Amino acid sequence: MSNIKPPLSFVGHKGHWASELSEIAAKLPKNITVFDVFGGSGCCSEIIRRARPDLDVVWNDYDNYHARLFNASNTENLRRFFLDKLGDPVKKGAFVPPLSDDERQFVFDTVRSLLAQYGFVDLQTISRWFYLYSQKTYKLMSYTGKLYNRVPISPLRLSACDCWLSDCIRNCVCFSGLDTVFTVNGCTVRPSDFIENQNALFIFDPPYLGTGNNEYGNRDSLHVLRSISECCERLPFLLFGDSSIAFWYEALFRGRRLLKFEKTINNAGMQHKLRAEVLFACLPE
């Protein structure tokens, strides 16, 4: 498993770490509970689940990605509707003219109408159809710049949406450290409950790029990092980050048995700039 992509786009997903995560999953003891704390699109959860279907994998869906999956058929209908009304997008590499003022207003009016009718529209997916470059894709309705017809010709992968994370345990909680309350198989547990027996693995991929839920953005980012650190000092963990701060991780968790993985990726979301990432793993014995 060299790479895996979520069925609906998500900025910063960790699908390119599939091989390393599968390797780590194979080393985990039986009866471990895996907590994907900042679950995002659930890539880490899905990879671990595929590699180790015998384990309980808790996907913390703080961004409500589940709602995007659940409404994927409506999003696909909207894709077809926009292609019918706006025409096919220009071919790749050709000049992309912006939508006219009337077309731009048509996009916003359509989305507002659907929000009023259904109460939910997948703004992250739809935004990518009309931005020329990547933006904070959950901000479509407050976007004041030009829009472009980049609606994909290929249909959404609806069958993949149906089975994605289907065997994971979904939670939706705001992480606040060792006392964060998760629900697993009808029981409430906290990270602090696993300090003595070390019978869990906590995956931390902090939301550096922002999140559709504003709670983390409104809190002191250092508080979030401090909460992660207190868990990593006492519990088995996987921790993703930029390689430029790898030295800080190494100093902070000195004395723990760490595995270190490094990877340079082509980040299409940042206009194809190379980005070096690091993954530290402290696995349960």
SEPA-134248 format. One record per residue: residue in three letters; y, z, x of N, C-alpha, C, O in turn. Coordinates in steps of 0.2 Angstrom, whole numbers, padded with zeros to 4 digits, always signed. Layout:
BEGIN
ALAYZXYZXYZXYZX
...
//
This chain:
BEGIN
MET-0006+0000+0004+0000+0000+0000+0006+0000+0004+0008+0005+0007
SER+0009-0006+0006+0015-0006+0011+0021-0006+0007+0026-0003+0010
ASN+0022-0007+0001+0028-0007-0003+0027-0007-0010+0022-0009-0013
ILE+0031-0003-0014+0030-0003-0021+0037-0002-0024+0042+0001-0021
LYS+0038-0006-0029+0045-0006-0033+0044-0003-0040+0040-0005-0043
PRO+0049+0001-0042+0049+0003-0049+0050-0003-0053+0054-0008-0051
PRO+0048-0003-0059+0048-0009-0064+0055-0010-0066+0057-0016-0068
LEU+0060-0005-0066+0067-0006-0067+0071-0003-0061+0069+0002-0058
SER+0076-0007-0059+0080-0006-0053+0082+0001-0053+0084+0004-0058
PHE+0082+0004-0047+0085+0011-0045+0088+0011-0038+0084+0010-0034
VAL+0094+0013-0037+0097+0013-0031+0094+0018-0027+0094+0024-0029
GLY+0092+0017-0021+0089+0022-0016+0082+0024-0017+0080+0029-0015
HIS+0078+0020-0021+0071+0022-0022+0067+0021-0015+0069+0018-0011
LYS+0062+0025-0015+0058+0026-0009+0052+0022-0009+0047+0024-0005
GLY+0051+0016-0012+0045+0012-0012+0043+0009-0006+0038+0008-0004
HIS+0048+0008-0001+0047+0006+0006+0043+0011+0010+0041+0009+0016
TRP+0042+0017+0008+0039+0022+0011+0032+0023+0008+0028+0028+0010
ALA+0029+0018+0005+0023+0019+0001+0017+0020+0006+0013+0024+0005
SER+0017+0016+0012+0011+0017+0017+0011+0025+0019+0006+0028+0020
GLU+0017+0027+0021+0017+0034+0024+0016+0039+0019+0012+0044+0020
LEU+0018+0038+0013+0017+0043+0008+0009+0043+0006+0007+0048+0004
SER+0006+0037+0006-0001+0037+0004-0005+0040+0010-0010+0044+0008
GLU-0003+0039+0016-0006+0043+0022-0005+0050+0021-0010+0054+0022
ILE+0001+0053+0019+0002+0060+0018-0003+0062+0013-0006+0068+0013
ALA-0003+0059+0007-0007+0061+0001-0014+0062+0003-0017+0066+0000
ALA-0017+0057+0007-0024+0058+0009-0025+0064+0013-0031+0066+0013
LYS-0020+0067+0016-0021+0073+0020-0021+0080+0016-0022+0085+0018
LEU-0018+0079+0009-0017+0085+0006-0024+0088+0003-0028+0085+0002
PRO-0024+0095+0003-0030+0099+0001-0031+0098-0007-0026+0095-0010
LYS-0036+0099-0009-0038+0099-0016-0033+0105-0020-0031+0110-0017
ASN-0032+0104-0026-0029+0108-0031-0021+0110-0029-0018+0115-0030
ILE-0018+0105-0025-0011+0105-0023-0007+0103-0029-0009+0098-0032
THR-0002+0106-0031+0003+0103-0036+0009+0100-0032+0012+0104-0028
VAL+0010+0094-0033+0016+0090-0030+0022+0090-0035+0021+0088-0040
PHE+0028+0092-0032+0034+0092-0036+0039+0087-0033+0041+0088-0027
ASP+0040+0082-0037+0045+0077-0034+0052+0079-0037+0054+0078-0043
VAL+0056+0083-0033+0061+0087-0036+0067+0083-0038+0070+0084-0043
PHE+0069+0078-0034+0074+0073-0036+0071+0067-0038+0071+0062-0034
GLY+0067+0066-0044+0063+0061-0045+0065+0054-0045+0062+0049-0043
GLY+0071+0053-0048+0074+0046-0048+0070+0042-0052+0068+0043-0058
SER+0068+0036-0049+0064+0031-0053+0056+0033-0052+0052+0030-0055
GLY+0055+0039-0049+0048+0041-0049+0043+0037-0044+0037+0038-0044
CYS+0046+0034-0039+0042+0030-0034+0038+0035-0030+0032+0034-0029
CYS+0040+0040-0028+0036+0045-0024+0031+0048-0028+0025+0048-0026
SER+0032+0050-0034+0027+0052-0039+0022+0047-0040+0016+0049-0040
GLU+0024+0041-0041+0019+0036-0043+0014+0034-0037+0008+0033-0038
ILE+0017+0034-0031+0013+0033-0025+0008+0038-0024+0002+0037-0022
ILE+0010+0045-0024+0006+0050-0023+0000+0050-0029-0005+0052-0027
ARG+0002+0049-0035-0003+0049-0040-0008+0043-0039-0014+0045-0040
ARG-0006+0038-0037-0011+0032-0036-0015+0034-0030-0021+0033-0030
ALA-0013+0037-0025-0017+0039-0019-0021+0045-0020-0027+0045-0018
ARG-0019+0050-0025-0023+0056-0026-0022+0057-0034-0019+0062-0036
PRO-0026+0054-0037-0026+0055-0045-0029+0061-0047-0028+0063-0053
ASP-0032+0065-0042-0035+0072-0043-0030+0077-0043-0031+0083-0046
LEU-0023+0076-0041-0018+0081-0041-0013+0081-0046-0012+0075-0049
ASP-0011+0086-0048-0005+0087-0053+0001+0085-0049+0003+0088-0044
VAL+0005+0080-0052+0011+0077-0049+0016+0078-0054+0016+0075-0060
VAL+0021+0082-0052+0027+0084-0057+0033+0080-0055+0036+0080-0049
TRP+0035+0075-0060+0041+0071-0059+0047+0074-0062+0047+0074-0068
ASN+0052+0076-0058+0058+0079-0061+0062+0073-0063+0066+0071-0059
ASP+0062+0071-0069+0066+0065-0071+0073+0067-0073+0075+0067-0079
TYR+0077+0069-0068+0084+0072-0070+0089+0066-0072+0094+0067-0075
ASP+0087+0060-0070+0091+0054-0071+0089+0051-0078+0092+0046-0080
ASN+0084+0054-0081+0082+0051-0088+0079+0044-0087+0081+0040-0091
TYR+0076+0042-0082+0073+0036-0081+0068+0034-0086+0067+0028-0088
HIS+0065+0040-0089+0060+0039-0094+0063+0035-0100+0060+0031-0103
ALA+0070+0036-0102+0073+0033-0107+0074+0025-0106+0073+0021-0110
ARG+0075+0024-0099+0075+0017-0097+0069+0013-0098+0068+0007-0101
LEU+0063+0016-0096+0056+0014-0097+0055+0013-0105+0052+0008-0107
PHE+0056+0018-0109+0055+0018-0116+0058+0012-0119+0056+0010-0124
ASN+0065+0011-0117+0069+0006-0120+0068-0001-0117+0073-0005-0118
ALA+0063-0002-0113+0063-0008-0109+0063-0015-0113+0065-0020-0111
SER+0059-0014-0119+0058-0020-0123+0065-0022-0126+0067-0028-0127
ASN+0069-0017-0128+0076-0019-0130+0080-0022-0124+0084-0026-0126
THR+0079-0019-0118+0083-0022-0113+0081-0029-0111+0085-0034-0110
GLU+0075-0031-0112+0072-0038-0111+0075-0042-0117+0077-0048-0115
ASN+0075-0040-0123+0079-0044-0128+0086-0045-0127+0088-0051-0128
LEU+0089-0040-0124+0096-0041-0122+0097-0046-0116+0102-0050-0116
ARG+0092-0046-0112+0092-0051-0106+0092-0058-0109+0096-0063-0107
ARG+0087-0059-0114+0087-0066-0117+0093-0068-0121+0095-0073-0121
PHE+0096-0063-0124+0102-0064-0128+0108-0066-0124+0111-0071-0126
PHE+0109-0063-0118+0114-0065-0114+0113-0072-0111+0118-0076-0110
LEU+0107-0073-0109+0105-0080-0106+0107-0085-0111+0109-0091-0110
ASP+0105-0084-0118+0107-0089-0123+0114-0090-0124+0116-0095-0125
LYS+0118-0084-0124+0125-0085-0125+0129-0087-0119+0134-0090-0120
LEU+0127-0085-0113+0131-0086-0107+0129-0092-0103+0132-0094-0099
GLY+0123-0094-0104+0120-0099-0100+0116-0096-0094+0117-0090-0093
ASP+0112-0100-0091+0109-0098-0085+0114-0097-0079+0119-0100-0079
PRO+0113-0092-0075+0117-0091-0069+0117-0096-0064+0112-0100-0064
VAL+0122-0097-0060+0122-0102-0055+0116-0101-0050+0114-0095-0049
LYS+0114-0106-0046+0108-0105-0042+0111-0101-0036+0116-0101-0034
LYS+0106-0098-0033+0107-0093-0027+0110-0097-0021+0108-0103-0020
GLY+0115-0095-0018+0119-0098-0013+0125-0102-0015+0129-0104-0011
ALA+0125-0104-0022+0131-0108-0024+0137-0103-0026+0136-0097-0027
PHE+0143-0106-0027+0148-0102-0029+0148-0099-0035+0146-0102-0040
VAL+0149-0092-0036+0148-0089-0042+0155-0087-0045+0158-0083-0043
PRO+0157-0091-0050+0163-0090-0054+0163-0084-0058+0158-0082-0061
PRO+0168-0080-0059+0168-0074-0063+0168-0076-0070+0170-0082-0072
LEU+0166-0072-0075+0166-0073-0082+0173-0074-0084+0178-0071-0081
SER+0174-0078-0089+0181-0078-0092+0183-0072-0096+0178-0068-0097
ASP+0189-0071-0097+0191-0065-0101+0187-0064-0107+0185-0059-0109
ASP+0186-0070-0111+0183-0069-0117+0175-0067-0116+0173-0063-0120
GLU+0172-0070-0111+0165-0069-0110+0164-0061-0107+0160-0058-0109
ARG+0169-0059-0103+0169-0052-0101+0169-0047-0107+0166-0042-0107
GLN+0174-0049-0112+0175-0045-0118+0169-0045-0122+0167-0040-0125
PHE+0165-0051-0122+0159-0052-0126+0154-0047-0123+0150-0044-0127
VAL+0153-0047-0117+0148-0042-0114+0149-0035-0116+0145-0031-0118
PHE+0156-0033-0115+0157-0026-0117+0156-0024-0124+0154-0019-0126
ASP+0158-0029-0128+0158-0028-0136+0150-0028-0138+0148-0024-0142
THR+0146-0032-0134+0139-0032-0136+0136-0025-0134+0132-0022-0138
VAL+0138-0023-0128+0135-0016-0126+0137-0011-0130+0133-0006-0132
ARG+0143-0011-0132+0146-0005-0136+0143-0005-0143+0141+0000-0146
SER+0141-0011-0146+0138-0012-0152+0131-0009-0152+0129-0006-0157
LEU+0127-0011-0147+0121-0008-0146+0120-0001-0145+0116+0003-0147
LEU+0125+0002-0141+0126+0009-0140+0127+0013-0147+0124+0018-0148
ALA+0131+0010-0151+0132+0013-0158+0126+0012-0162+0125+0017-0166
GLN+0122+0007-0161+0117+0006-0166+0110+0010-0164+0107+0013-0168
TYR+0109+0010-0157+0103+0013-0155+0104+0020-0151+0099+0024-0150
GLY+0110+0021-0149+0112+0027-0145+0110+0027-0138+0111+0032-0134
PHE+0107+0022-0136+0105+0021-0129+0105+0014-0127+0102+0010-0130
VAL+0108+0012-0121+0107+0006-0118+0106+0007-0110+0109+0011-0107
ASP+0102+0003-0107+0100+0004-0100+0106+0001-0096+0106-0005-0094
LEU+0111+0005-0095+0117+0002-0091+0116+0001-0084+0119-0004-0081
GLN+0111+0004-0081+0110+0003-0074+0107-0004-0073+0109-0008-0069
THR+0102-0006-0077+0099-0013-0077+0104-0018-0079+0105-0023-0075
ILE+0108-0017-0084+0113-0022-0086+0118-0023-0082+0121-0028-0081
SER+0121-0017-0078+0126-0018-0074+0124-0023-0068+0129-0027-0066
ARG+0118-0023-0066+0116-0027-0060+0116-0034-0062+0116-0039-0058
TRP+0116-0036-0069+0117-0043-0071+0124-0045-0070+0125-0051-0070
PHE+0129-0041-0070+0136-0043-0070+0140-0041-0064+0146-0044-0064
TYR+0138-0037-0060+0141-0035-0054+0140-0041-0049+0134-0043-0048
LEU+0144-0043-0045+0143-0047-0039+0140-0043-0033+0135-0046-0030
TYR+0142-0037-0032+0139-0033-0027+0137-0026-0030+0139-0025-0036
SER+0133-0023-0027+0130-0016-0030+0136-0011-0031+0140-0011-0026
GLN+0136-0008-0036+0141-0003-0038+0137+0003-0040+0131+0003-0040
LYS+0141+0008-0042+0137+0014-0046+0136+0011-0052+0140+0011-0057
THR+0130+0009-0053+0128+0005-0059+0128+0008-0066+0127+0005-0071
TYR+0129+0015-0066+0129+0018-0072+0136+0019-0075+0138+0022-0080
LYS+0141+0015-0071+0148+0015-0073+0150+0009-0077+0156+0007-0076
LEU+0146+0005-0079+0148-0002-0082+0154-0001-0087+0158-0005-0086
MET+0153+0003-0092+0158+0003-0097+0165+0005-0095+0170+0005-0099
SER+0166+0008-0089+0172+0010-0087+0174+0006-0081+0179+0007-0077
TYR+0171+0000-0080+0172-0004-0074+0178-0009-0076+0178-0012-0081
THR+0183-0010-0071+0189-0013-0073+0189-0020-0069+0194-0024-0069
GLY+0184-0021-0064+0184-0027-0060+0181-0033-0064+0180-0033-0070
LYS+0180-0039-0060+0178-0045-0063+0170-0044-0064+0167-0041-0060
LEU+0168-0048-0069+0160-0048-0070+0158-0055-0069+0162-0060-0069
TYR+0152-0056-0067+0149-0062-0065+0142-0063-0069+0138-0058-0070
ASN+0140-0069-0070+0134-0070-0074+0128-0070-0068+0127-0076-0065
ARG+0125-0065-0068+0119-0064-0063+0113-0062-0067+0108-0059-0064
VAL+0113-0064-0073+0107-0062-0078+0101-0065-0075+0101-0071-0074
PRO+0096-0061-0074+0089-0064-0071+0086-0069-0076+0086-0068-0082
ILE+0083-0074-0073+0079-0079-0077+0072-0076-0078+0069-0077-0084
SER+0069-0072-0074+0063-0069-0074+0063-0063-0079+0068-0060-0079
PRO+0058-0063-0083+0058-0057-0088+0057-0051-0085+0054-0050-0079
LEU+0058-0045-0088+0057-0039-0085+0049-0038-0086+0046-0041-0089
ARG+0047-0033-0081+0040-0032-0081+0038-0026-0086+0037-0020-0084
LEU+0037-0028-0092+0036-0023-0098+0029-0020-0097+0029-0014-0098
SER+0024-0023-0095+0018-0020-0094+0018-0015-0089+0015-0010-0089
ALA+0022-0016-0083+0023-0011-0078+0026-0005-0081+0025+0001-0079
CYS+0031-0006-0085+0035+0000-0088+0031+0004-0092+0032+0010-0092
ASP+0026+0001-0095+0021+0005-0100+0017+0010-0096+0015+0015-0098
CYS+0015+0008-0090+0010+0012-0086+0013+0016-0081+0010+0020-0078
TRP+0019+0015-0079+0023+0018-0074+0023+0025-0075+0026+0027-0080
LEU+0021+0030-0070+0021+0037-0071+0017+0040-0077+0019+0045-0079
SER+0013+0036-0080+0010+0038-0086+0005+0044-0085+0004+0048-0090
ASP+0003+0045-0079-0001+0051-0078+0002+0057-0074-0001+0062-0072
CYS+0009+0056-0073+0013+0062-0070+0015+0066-0076+0016+0065-0081
ILE+0017+0072-0073+0020+0078-0078+0027+0077-0077+0030+0079-0072
ARG+0030+0075-0083+0038+0074-0083+0041+0081-0084+0040+0084-0089
ASN+0046+0083-0080+0051+0088-0081+0058+0085-0081+0059+0080-0079
CYS+0063+0089-0083+0070+0087-0083+0074+0093-0082+0076+0096-0087
VAL+0074+0096-0076+0078+0102-0074+0083+0101-0068+0082+0096-0064
CYS+0088+0105-0068+0093+0105-0063+0090+0109-0057+0090+0115-0058
PHE+0089+0106-0051+0086+0110-0046+0091+0115-0043+0097+0113-0042
SER+0089+0121-0043+0094+0127-0040+0090+0131-0035+0093+0137-0034
GLY+0085+0129-0032+0082+0133-0027+0075+0136-0029+0072+0133-0033
LEU+0074+0141-0025+0067+0145-0026+0066+0147-0033+0060+0148-0035
ASP+0071+0148-0037+0070+0151-0044+0070+0145-0049+0071+0147-0055
THR+0070+0139-0047+0070+0133-0052+0064+0134-0056+0059+0134-0054
VAL+0065+0133-0063+0059+0134-0068+0056+0127-0069+0060+0123-0072
PHE+0050+0126-0068+0047+0120-0069+0041+0121-0075+0039+0127-0075
THR+0039+0116-0078+0034+0117-0083+0028+0113-0081+0029+0107-0081
VAL+0022+0116-0080+0016+0112-0078+0010+0114-0082+0008+0120-0082
ASN+0008+0109-0086+0002+0111-0090+0003+0117-0095-0001+0121-0096
GLY+0009+0117-0098+0011+0122-0103+0013+0129-0100+0015+0133-0103
CYS+0013+0129-0093+0015+0136-0090+0021+0135-0086+0023+0129-0083
THR+0025+0140-0086+0032+0139-0082+0030+0142-0074+0027+0147-0074
VAL+0032+0138-0070+0032+0140-0063+0038+0139-0059+0042+0135-0061
ARG+0039+0143-0053+0045+0142-0049+0042+0141-0042+0037+0143-0040
PRO+0046+0138-0038+0044+0137-0031+0043+0143-0027+0038+0143-0023
SER+0046+0149-0029+0045+0155-0026+0037+0158-0028+0035+0162-0024
ASP+0034+0155-0033+0028+0157-0035+0022+0155-0030+0017+0157-0029
PHE+0024+0149-0026+0020+0146-0021+0021+0149-0014+0017+0146-0009
ILE+0025+0153-0013+0026+0155-0006+0020+0159-0003+0019+0158+0003
GLU+0017+0163-0007+0011+0166-0004+0005+0162-0003+0002+0162+0003
ASN+0003+0158-0007-0003+0154-0006-0001+0147-0004-0006+0143-0002
GLN+0005+0145-0004+0007+0138-0001+0003+0132-0004+0002+0127-0001
ASN+0002+0133-0011-0003+0128-0014+0002+0123-0018+0000+0121-0024
ALA+0007+0121-0015+0011+0116-0018+0014+0112-0012+0015+0114-0006
LEU+0017+0106-0014+0021+0102-0010+0027+0099-0013+0027+0097-0019
PHE+0033+0101-0010+0039+0099-0013+0043+0093-0010+0044+0093-0004
ILE+0044+0088-0014+0047+0082-0011+0054+0082-0012+0056+0082-0018
PHE+0058+0081-0007+0066+0081-0008+0069+0075-0005+0068+0073+0001
ASP+0071+0071-0010+0075+0065-0009+0082+0066-0012+0083+0063-0017
PRO+0086+0070-0009+0093+0072-0012+0097+0066-0014+0097+0061-0011
PRO+0100+0067-0020+0104+0061-0023+0111+0060-0019+0116+0061-0022
TYR+0111+0057-0013+0117+0056-0009+0121+0051-0012+0127+0051-0012
LEU+0118+0046-0016+0122+0040-0018+0124+0042-0025+0127+0037-0029
GLY+0124+0048-0028+0126+0049-0034+0120+0049-0040+0115+0047-0038
THR+0122+0051-0046+0117+0051-0051+0120+0050-0057+0126+0051-0058
GLY+0116+0047-0062+0119+0046-0069+0121+0052-0072+0125+0052-0076
ASN+0117+0057-0071+0119+0064-0073+0124+0067-0068+0122+0068-0063
ASN+0130+0069-0071+0135+0071-0067+0134+0079-0064+0139+0081-0060
GLU+0129+0082-0066+0128+0089-0064+0129+0090-0056+0132+0094-0054
TYR+0125+0086-0053+0125+0087-0045+0131+0085-0042+0134+0088-0038
GLY+0135+0080-0045+0141+0078-0042+0146+0083-0043+0151+0083-0040
ASN+0146+0087-0049+0151+0092-0050+0149+0099-0046+0154+0103-0046
ARG+0144+0099-0043+0142+0106-0040+0144+0105-0032+0144+0099-0030
ASP+0144+0110-0029+0146+0110-0022+0139+0107-0018+0134+0110-0019
SER+0140+0101-0015+0135+0098-0012+0131+0102-0006+0125+0102-0006
LEU+0135+0107-0003+0132+0111+0002+0128+0116-0002+0123+0119+0001
HIS+0129+0118-0008+0125+0123-0012+0118+0119-0013+0113+0123-0012
VAL+0118+0113-0015+0112+0109-0016+0108+0109-0009+0102+0110-0009
LEU+0111+0107-0004+0108+0107+0003+0105+0114+0005+0100+0114+0008
ARG+0109+0119+0003+0106+0126+0005+0100+0128+0001+0096+0131+0003
SER+0100+0126-0006+0094+0127-0010+0088+0123-0007+0083+0126-0007
ILE+0089+0117-0005+0084+0113-0002+0081+0117+0004+0075+0117+0005
SER+0086+0119+0009+0084+0122+0015+0080+0128+0014+0075+0130+0017
GLU+0082+0133+0009+0078+0139+0008+0071+0137+0006+0067+0141+0007
CYS+0070+0132+0002+0063+0130+0000+0059+0127+0006+0053+0129+0007
CYS+0063+0123+0010+0059+0120+0016+0057+0125+0021+0053+0124+0025
GLU+0061+0131+0021+0060+0136+0026+0054+0140+0025+0051+0143+0029
ARG+0051+0140+0018+0046+0144+0016+0040+0141+0013+0035+0144+0011
LEU+0041+0134+0011+0036+0130+0007+0034+0124+0011+0038+0121+0015
PRO+0028+0121+0009+0027+0114+0012+0031+0109+0008+0033+0110+0003
PHE+0033+0104+0012+0039+0100+0009+0038+0093+0013+0035+0092+0018
LEU+0041+0088+0009+0043+0081+0012+0051+0081+0011+0053+0082+0006
LEU+0054+0079+0016+0062+0079+0016+0064+0072+0019+0063+0070+0025
PHE+0067+0068+0015+0070+0062+0017+0077+0063+0019+0081+0067+0016
GLY+0080+0058+0023+0087+0059+0025+0088+0053+0030+0084+0049+0032
ASP+0095+0052+0031+0097+0047+0036+0095+0050+0043+0096+0056+0045
SER+0093+0045+0048+0091+0047+0054+0096+0050+0058+0095+0053+0063
SER+0103+0049+0057+0108+0052+0060+0108+0059+0060+0112+0063+0064
ILE+0105+0062+0055+0105+0070+0054+0098+0072+0056+0097+0078+0054
ALA+0094+0068+0059+0087+0071+0060+0087+0077+0065+0083+0081+0064
PHE+0092+0077+0069+0092+0082+0074+0094+0089+0070+0091+0094+0073
TRP+0098+0089+0065+0099+0095+0061+0093+0097+0058+0092+0103+0058
TYR+0089+0093+0055+0083+0095+0052+0078+0098+0057+0075+0103+0056
GLU+0078+0095+0063+0073+0098+0068+0075+0105+0070+0071+0109+0071
ALA+0082+0106+0071+0084+0112+0073+0083+0117+0067+0082+0123+0068
LEU+0084+0115+0061+0084+0120+0055+0077+0122+0054+0076+0128+0052
PHE+0072+0118+0055+0065+0120+0054+0061+0121+0060+0055+0120+0060
ARG+0064+0122+0065+0061+0124+0072+0056+0129+0071+0057+0134+0068
GLY+0050+0128+0073+0045+0133+0073+0040+0131+0067+0034+0134+0067
ARG+0041+0127+0063+0037+0124+0058+0033+0118+0061+0036+0114+0065
ARG+0027+0117+0058+0023+0111+0061+0025+0105+0057+0024+0104+0051
LEU+0029+0101+0060+0032+0095+0057+0029+0088+0059+0028+0087+0065
LEU+0028+0084+0054+0027+0077+0056+0034+0073+0054+0037+0074+0050
LYS+0035+0068+0059+0041+0065+0058+0040+0057+0058+0036+0054+0062
PHE+0043+0054+0053+0042+0047+0052+0049+0044+0052+0054+0046+0049
GLU+0050+0038+0055+0056+0035+0055+0055+0027+0053+0050+0024+0055
LYS+0060+0025+0050+0060+0018+0048+0067+0015+0047+0072+0018+0045
THR+0068+0008+0049+0074+0005+0048+0073+0000+0043+0068-0004+0043
ILE+0077+0000+0037+0076-0005+0032+0082-0009+0031+0088-0007+0033
ASN+0081-0015+0028+0087-0019+0026+0089-0017+0019+0086-0019+0014
ASN+0095-0014+0019+0097-0011+0012+0101-0016+0008+0107-0017+0009
ALA+0098-0020+0004+0101-0025+0000+0107-0022-0005+0111-0026-0006
GLY+0106-0016-0006+0111-0013-0011+0117-0012-0007+0123-0010-0010
MET+0117-0012+0000+0124-0011+0003+0125-0017+0007+0127-0017+0013
GLN+0125-0023+0004+0126-0030+0007+0122-0031+0013+0124-0034+0018
HIS+0115-0029+0013+0111-0031+0018+0112-0028+0024+0111-0031+0030
LYS+0115-0022+0024+0116-0018+0031+0109-0014+0032+0106-0012+0028
LEU+0108-0014+0039+0102-0010+0041+0103-0003+0041+0109-0001+0042
ARG+0098+0001+0038+0099+0008+0038+0093+0012+0041+0087+0010+0039
ALA+0094+0016+0045+0088+0020+0048+0087+0026+0044+0092+0030+0043
GLU+0081+0027+0042+0079+0033+0038+0074+0037+0041+0070+0035+0046
VAL+0074+0044+0040+0069+0048+0043+0065+0052+0037+0068+0054+0032
LEU+0059+0053+0038+0055+0058+0033+0052+0063+0037+0048+0062+0042
PHE+0053+0069+0036+0050+0075+0039+0045+0078+0034+0046+0078+0028
ALA+0039+0079+0036+0033+0082+0032+0031+0089+0035+0029+0089+0041
CYS+0031+0094+0031+0027+0100+0033+0022+0101+0028+0023+0103+0022
LEU+0016+0100+0029+0010+0099+0024+0007+0106+0024+0006+0110+0028
PRO+0004+0107+0018+0000+0113+0017-0006+0113+0021-0009+0108+0022
GLU-0009+0119+0023-0014+0119+0028-0021+0117+0023-0026+0117+0026
//
